[in-house]
Structures are given as C-alpha cells and as structure tokens.
Amino acid sequence: MKDRRGAVARATGLAESVAAAVRRRQQSRLPRVLLYDPAGEPSVLRSGTVDHDEVLFIADGLVAVALEDQPDVGVADDLLEDEL
C-alpha cells in the first residue's frame, strides 16, 4: 500500500532530518579527550566534565607552547584559515 503523507508530514520529516544533521555536525566538532591505560586501551572522557575540561586546558597550553617555537609556515596558515 502506498504511504500517503501530506505536505505537513513531509515538511516535518525534512525538518527532523536537517536538525539531526546539524546535531551530528556539531557533535563531530567537539574536542574529544582520549586517555590510554597501560595496556593501550583507550577511554573517552565525557564532554563537559571537570576532568575533560582540565585535560583540554592543559593540552591547549602544550599546543600553544609547541607552536611558539615553530617558524612561520605561511602557506599552512592560509590552509588552516580556509578550513575554518
């Protein structure tokens, strides 16, 4: 039997699909914190927890220090700006 959906139902379905796509995109852009145990097994710290925020803060600081010692790369900076 043919599914007879009205215009409102089709519009609602489209809006739900768009909302789901936006949520997936936002979630994929959130920084993840992976920790490895001595056996090499990874575990993910939940976003928004104190531990997650502290590790992320420390990691940002380490990256900033590492970038201070790097020579100006020019072209790579332009590529990064295009991705943002």
N, C-alpha and C positions, 0 to 999 in steps of 0.2 A: 504494500500500500504506500502511496506517495505521501511524504510528510508535507503537510500544508501549513506552513508558518506564515504569519502575517508580517507586515513591514516592521511593526514594533518589535516582534520577536527577533527578526533578522538584525535590526539595529542594536538590540540588547546584546545579542551574541557577538556582534562586531565590537561593541564597546568592551565587553568582557575580554575578548582576545587582545585588544590593544592594551588594556590595563594589565593583563598578565605579562605581556611582552615588556612593558615598562618596568614592572616589578623584577622580572628576570634580569633586565639590563642593569638596573640599579644594584641588585644584589651581586652581580658579577664584577662590579666596580669597587665594592667594599674591600678594604685590605684584609687579608687573612693572615692569621698567625699560626704557623705550623711549628710544633715542637717535636723533637725526636728523642725517644728513650734510648738507653744504651744498646738495645737490640736493634735499633734502627727503625722502629715502628713509629709512624707519625701520629700525632693527635692535634686536633684543631681547637684553639681557644675560642670560645663563643664571643662574638662581637658584642661590644657594649659592657663587658665585664671589666672590673678593675684590672685584673691580670692582663687581659687583652690590651687595654689602653696603656698600661705601663710598658709592656714589651714593645708595642708600636712606637711609643715615645722614645724609648732607648734606640730602637732600630732607625728611626728618623734622624736621631742625633749622630749615630755612626755613619749613616749615608752622607750627612752634611759634612762631617769631618773628612771623610774619604774624598768628597768632591772638592774640598778646599785645596788639596794637593794636586789636583789634576790640571794639566794645561788647558787652555781654551781650545775646544774642539771645533767650534764654528759650525760646520755642516751638521754635526749631530744635534746641536742645539736647535737648528732650523727644523730638523726632522721631528724632534720632540714637540715643538710648538705646533706642527701640523697634526700630530696625534691628539693634542688637547683640543 
